[in-house]
Amino acid sequence: MYTEVHLQYYLKEVGMSKAKVAVITDKLKIEMKALPIPEIGDKDLLVKVEMCGVCGSDLHIYQGDWGEPYPLIPGHEFIGRVEALGSNASLIHNVNLGDRVAVEMILPCGECYSCRSGLYNLCEKDRDEGRQYGCNISSNREGTLFGGWSEYLYVPKNALVHRIPEHVPLKRAVLTEPLAVAVRAVNNTKPNLGDSIVIVGAGPIGLLTVVAAKSAGAYPIILVGSREERLSLGKEFGADYVIDYRSENVLEGVLSITQGRGANIVFETAGTPKAQRDSMDYARVGGKVNFVGLTGNKTVQIETDLQMTFKELKVYTSFLSAWSYQGAINIIANGQFPIEKMITHEFSLDEVELALSYSANRTENAIKVAIKI
């Protein structure tokens, strides 16, 4: 671990002037490359990546579903240690050499309307979704190492860096980003103690929304999903009831649990048109529905009069994880929930295509797949 002054000398001496990375070079094509480790400025960091989660968005990018921002280093759910610091970086980022850190995926410009309004997750810099690690920053641009499927990560001055307590196991720490997504979704709807909650979708975000809702004092929490191992894990995470939509009538189950009223708040995390439409029916009169899952721009048909207006539903959306990392880290650090059980499979950096396949096809009942660097 080195300061800015000594880093380049160190890299030269030990022959580590390049980092091993996995690059999506074209649709459905990944290549292993050695890219230059950039010189860091006085306000920048270099992070040695330890582990990075595989997200559904990584698969969408690999398949070309969200345009083709290639060449690109995927990975935004990364955890690592500060390997090098610019001369002023410790003060700016509040970290020291050797600290384990999580870095938010969005790189806010701090100048656009969204950033100045506090919605830095909607930063307007460069493209509609803002500049995001592992999603839309070409590996050809200066700095190069802007994705977690890499030995090293370049962290510029505008990045948002958070320290992870040393006692937190790596497999729990790597879930900071997806848990922060869930924390933001819950915070957006401002649940009261004792509010009934329905969470549609028992994928990683749905399971972590159970954790975030439980931490906020919700009761009862009803998790809707289809796979026994995921529903069972949902119970360990704090779900009071689980409903398997393959064998049970979800609406009847929700109404039975909530004395015929429906839930105070419904979180849709599955990201399918049917799930979004059905979520409206699970909410009580005057209730709230939060769309967290992404449908990939598929059309969702909703009867606005019957499903929304006549019930005076309040509809929310939630995107990324602004202002939510510290809340997620607090949950992770207290160890109340065994969220590390979500990491069912680990692969090396050379096995990223296999990792994507396991994640996409849920091979061997995979729930959350991680790349260990």
Secondary structure, DSSP 8 states (H G I E B T S, - for coil): -EEHHHHHHHHHHHT--EEEEEEEEETTEEEEEEEE-----TT-EEEEEEEEE--HHHHHHHHTTT----SB----EEEEEEEEE-TTHHHHHT--TT-EEEE-SB---S-SHHHHTT-GGG--SSSTT--BTTTS-BTTSTT---SSSBSEEEE-TT--EEE--TTS-HHHHTTHHHHHHHHHHHHHH---TT--EEEE--SHHHHHHHHHHHHTT-SSEEEEES-HHHHHHHHHTT-SEEEETTTS-HHHHHHHHTTTS-EEEEEE-S--HHHHHHHHHHEEEEEEEEE-S--SS------IIIIIGGGT-EEEE--TTTT-HHHHHHHHHH--S-GGGGEEEEEEGGGHHHHHHHHHHTGGG-SEEEEE-
